[in-house]
Each structure stands twice: as structure tokens, then as C-alpha cells.
Amino acid sequence: METIKCIKERRSIRKFQDKKVPREVIDEIVEAAAFAPSWKNTQVTRYMVTEDQEKMNKIADSCVMGFEYNIDTLRNAPALVILTMIEGRSGLEKDGTATTPKGADWGVFDTGAAAQTFCLAAHDKGIGSVIMGIFDEYKVSQVIPVPEGQKVAALIAIGYADEDPKAPRRKSVEELVTYVD
């Protein structure tokens, strides 16, 4: 798929067909997402995938802070990607000192770039996705054991789309860009 077309056509999908995404396809998506940029090539993003509806229901019931869109999405999704990031690497030098005032906060930027790359790669493979940010990280890690030294950065529901949402209005280029001479 052409890159600009993929960017413009990808939508957040919250309704999915009752059809599993083959693990080989998920692996291909992760392989493409591995090319997302990261601070000094630290590659801090990790992908934990569950297809266990009981676990997804538990996350829906107790981890998304009552947010209905996430509850409904999790109950309907064939798979959930728990996007994690390794702490203490991105934005820091090998001795642990911060390179910029953003310090270790840079890892969130890296993980965000990886999440978007993952979703674009999924779209290219015919897989719908939605990045969910409203959740309690601690509670999610009680349902899905997150390896030590990592923290949950986002939840991404994936599956074959059962909806075709229209693009919401986008701000004009004039609203978005400022040229500074």
C-alpha cells in the first residue's frame, strides 16, 4: 500500500469481526513496527499479545477506569496488544544521566512512534486497530504480568474490522503549521 494512502485511510477500529488474526500476521506487523525510530536506537517498545477473552474481559471490567468505548472494544476484540516500554533507557545515557530536560520521558515518545507504526502496518495487512490510552497501568499488570523493568504504555485492540468509520474533520495545514524565519 502507498504510504500516504495508508496514513490517510487508517481509522481507529472499535468493532471487529469474530475472526482471529493469525499469529504469523501479528508477527509480520511487529516486524514492520520494529523499524519505528527510537532514541539512539534503544528500541524500548515490546508487544505482549493476548487472545484470551477472559483476560480481555477482566481488563475491560477493572482496568479501563469505566471508559465505555474501551470496555466495549475489549469485549469485542479478537486480540489485545499490551504495548510496554523498557524503563530507564530512552532519553538517558549509559550511565543513567539525562541527555535532555525530557530525561526518561522520551520513552513515551518512542513508544508512541512504535504504536503508530504498528497500527499503520496492521492497516496495510488488512487488520483494524485502536490505541487505547485510558487504563490503569497497575491494574493491567495484575491481569497481564509485565516483565520487571517494563511498564504498560498503551493498549491496542486488533482484529478484522466490522465497521468502516469515516474520517473526522482534520485541521487545515494553515492551522497546523507555522513557518519561523
C-alpha positions in Angstrom: 0.0 0.0 0.0 1.2 3.5 -0.7 2.4 5.3 2.5 0.3 8.5 2.2 -2.8 6.5 1.3 -2.2 4.2 4.3 -1.9 7.2 6.6 -5.0 8.9 5.3 -7.2 5.8 5.2 -6.3 4.2 8.5 -9.0 4.6 11.2 -9.4 3.7 14.8 -11.5 0.5 14.7 -13.6 -0.5 17.7 -15.8 -3.1 16.2 -14.3 -6.4 15.0 -15.4 -9.5 13.1 -15.5 -12.7 15.1 -12.3 -13.9 13.4 -8.9 -14.5 14.8 -5.8 -12.7 13.5 -3.2 -15.4 12.6 -0.1 -15.1 14.7 2.0 -15.0 11.6 0.2 -11.8 10.6 0.8 -10.3 14.0 4.5 -11.3 13.8 4.7 -9.5 10.4 3.1 -6.4 11.9 5.6 -6.4 14.8 8.5 -7.0 12.4 7.5 -3.8 10.5 6.9 -1.9 13.7 10.4 -2.7 14.8 11.5 -0.2 12.2 9.9 2.7 14.2 12.5 5.3 15.2 13.8 5.3 18.8 16.2 7.3 20.9 19.7 6.3 19.9 18.2 3.1 18.5 17.3 1.8 22.0 14.2 0.0 20.7 12.4 0.1 24.1 9.0 -1.0 22.9 7.7 -4.5 23.5 4.5 -6.2 22.4 2.6 -8.6 24.6 -0.4 -10.2 22.8 -3.4 -12.0 24.4 -6.2 -13.6 22.6 -7.7 -14.8 26.0 -11.2 -13.3 26.1 -11.4 -13.9 29.8 -8.3 -11.7 30.4 -9.6 -9.0 28.0 -12.9 -9.0 29.8 -11.1 -8.7 33.1 -9.2 -5.7 31.7 -12.5 -4.2 30.5 -14.2 -4.7 33.8 -11.5 -3.4 36.1 -8.7 -1.7 34.3 -10.1 1.0 31.9 -11.5 3.3 34.5 -15.1 2.8 33.4 -14.5 4.2 29.9 -17.3 2.7 27.8 -15.5 2.9 24.4 -12.6 0.8 25.8 -15.0 -1.6 27.7 -17.0 -2.3 24.5 -13.9 -2.5 22.3 -12.2 -5.0 24.6 -15.3 -7.2 24.8 -15.4 -7.3 21.0 -11.7 -7.6 20.0 -10.2 -10.9 18.9 -6.8 -9.8 20.3 -5.2 -7.2 22.6 -1.7 -5.9 22.3 -0.3 -4.7 25.6 2.4 -2.2 24.5 5.1 -1.9 27.0 8.3 0.1 27.2 11.6 -0.8 28.9 12.2 1.9 31.6 15.4 3.8 32.1 16.9 3.6 28.6 15.3 6.0 26.2 16.5 9.6 26.7 19.3 8.6 29.0 23.0 7.9 28.6 24.5 4.6 29.5 25.4 5.9 33.0 21.7 6.9 33.6 22.1 10.6 33.2 19.6 12.5 31.1 20.7 13.9 27.8 17.9 16.5 27.6 15.5 18.0 30.0 12.9 15.4 28.9 15.1 12.7 30.5 13.4 9.3 30.7 10.1 10.8 29.4 11.5 10.4 25.9 10.5 6.7 26.1 6.8 7.7 25.8 7.6 9.4 22.5 9.5 6.3 21.2 6.6 4.0 22.3 4.1 6.4 20.6 6.0 6.2 17.4 6.1 2.4 17.6 2.4 2.3 18.3 1.5 4.3 15.3 3.9 2.3 13.1 2.3 -0.9 14.4 -1.2 0.4 13.5 -0.2 1.5 10.0 1.5 -1.8 9.4 -1.7 -3.6 10.7 -3.8 -1.5 8.3 -1.6 -2.4 5.4 -2.2 -6.1 6.3 -6.0 -5.6 6.5 -6.1 -5.6 10.3 -8.0 -2.9 12.2 -6.7 -1.4 15.4 -7.3 1.2 18.0 -4.8 2.6 20.5 -6.4 2.9 24.0 -4.8 5.2 26.5 -7.4 5.3 29.3 -6.4 2.5 31.6 -4.8 1.9 35.0 -1.3 0.6 34.3 -1.0 -1.1 37.7 -4.3 -3.0 37.3 -3.5 -4.1 33.8 -0.2 -5.5 35.0 -2.1 -7.5 37.6 -4.1 -9.2 34.8 -1.1 -9.5 32.3 2.2 -10.0 34.2 4.5 -7.4 32.7 8.2 -8.2 32.9 10.3 -6.4 35.5 11.8 -3.2 34.2 8.9 -2.6 31.8 5.7 -0.6 32.1 2.5 -0.5 30.2 2.4 2.3 27.7 -0.7 1.6 25.7 -3.3 -1.0 24.9 -4.0 -1.7 21.2 -7.1 -3.8 20.2 -6.7 -5.6 16.9 -8.8 -7.6 14.6 -10.6 -7.7 11.2 -12.7 -4.5 11.0 -16.5 -4.8 11.3 -17.0 -1.1 10.7 -15.9 1.5 8.2 -15.7 4.8 10.1 -15.4 8.0 8.1 -12.5 10.3 8.7 -13.2 13.0 11.3 -12.6 16.6 10.3 -9.0 17.4 10.2 -7.4 20.8 10.9 -6.2 22.7 7.8 -2.5 23.0 7.1 -2.8 26.7 7.9 -4.0 25.8 11.4 -1.2 23.3 11.9 2.0 24.8 10.5 3.9 27.9 11.4 7.0 28.9 9.5 9.5 30.7 11.6 12.1 32.8 9.8 
